[in-house]
Amino acid sequence: MFLTKNLRFNPEIKKNKTDLQTEGVRIASLGGFGSVTQNLFVYEYQKQILIIDCGVGFVEKKNQKTELIVPDFDYLLQNKDRIKGLVVTHGHEDHIAGLPFLLPKLDNNLPLYAPRLAAALIEEKLEEVGLNKKIKVIDSESRLEIGPFSLSFVYVTHSIPDTFHVIVKTPVGTIYHGSDFKFDWTPVMSRQSEVAKMALIGNQGVDLLLSDSLRSERAGYTLSEQMVEESFEREIKDCRGRFFVTTISSNVSRWQQAINVAAQHQRKVVLVGRSVEKVVEVAQKMGYL
Ligand SMILES: [Zn+2]
């Protein structure tokens, strides 16, 4: 899709390709559009590229191990000299797990920005492929200039702490890059979404909104994550044997809730799976658990 100064956003835009390359912002998804996983967005203005997120997807096959799908990086590798920076919105696998596949093929001086918890999780992943990369930590107050893109951030609630939306200001307009979130007014281990900041940005004018919230097509509200702990409590009370909890490994707040309930009922906790062990170890080290 393209965003241009005079025409504003129009997915049907019919214009000479070279005009768009010089005038417009080109936004391409190498994954994450129309599917839940594998998020990788490429913003391009006057041949300068900004990447937001770099995740993997998963395919479940009957009676077989789940397979990873890595986005097709060909376009980025063919244009690697034009990439000015990479920004990560949060630490979920479908936003960070593609980095160990992409970064070793790019200049190691390419700036990489991520929220605090995501940065720690990425460092672990990069260590596994022998890459020692400096990650710059971002927060709500961060302001970045990456090539022609000016970035600022909005804190949002999601199933992992430290999740941000990105405001991408470009010479032709402002784009609100709203990666995964849900409005949870009683979050388990993070603060509430910065809605006042969102309203302010809205008043200042947004030319294009990209918003990704699972099940947003359904009317009504999703229950707060607080409710999950009440459900655990209700179920564990009458459970005589082992009590199993499954969730995606990076759902840090849900692990905390399971541990809280286990402790209240004098249960021992055993983590099963390499990914969950890693996430819990990192989250504990960083003071989130
Ligand atoms: Zn997510």
Boltz pocket constraint, residues with backbone or C-beta under 6 A from the ligand:
constraints:
  - pocket:
      binder: B
      contacts: [[A, 90], [A, 92], [A, 158], [A, 180]]
      max_distance: 6.0
